[in-house]
Amino acid sequence: MKLKKDLTLIHVFCIAAGAMISSGLFVLPGLAFAIAGPAVILSYAIAGLLMIPTMFSQAELAIAMPKSGGSYFFVERGLGRWQGAWPTSPDDDDHLGEFRSPGAEY
């Protein structure tokens, strides 16, 4: 039986994305557990509790300023267009830390 070479772009993308997601979700917590032991569970719980105010802040900003742009729009609206040009935070789901041009529409 001979294998056919018919991988498309979407096939390669799915394989690469699956490898990246599985390494982040399954391998790294396992390494942390190997080093810290059961304290990893406590650290995940504490980190989750510390994220609650951040989630509420993001939700409140999204309700107060319902416009696309995410964290960039909030910073640009609150601090001015030149501060909005600085790279966004890595927690911004839409634009992972990319640089913004002042006055550009996204």
Residue pairs with C-beta under 8 A, 6 or more apart in sequence:
29 40
32 40
32 43
33 40
36 43
61 74
65 73
65 74
65 77
67 73
68 106
69 76
69 106
70 88
70 92
70 93
70 94
70 95
71 88
71 89
71 91
71 92
72 84
72 88
72 92
72 95
72 100
72 106
73 84
75 83
75 84
75 86
75 88
76 83
76 84
76 100
77 84
81 102
81 103
82 102
84 100
84 102
85 99
85 100
85 101
85 102
86 100
87 97
87 98
87 99
87 100
88 95
88 96
88 97
88 98
88 100
89 97
90 96
90 97
95 106
100 106
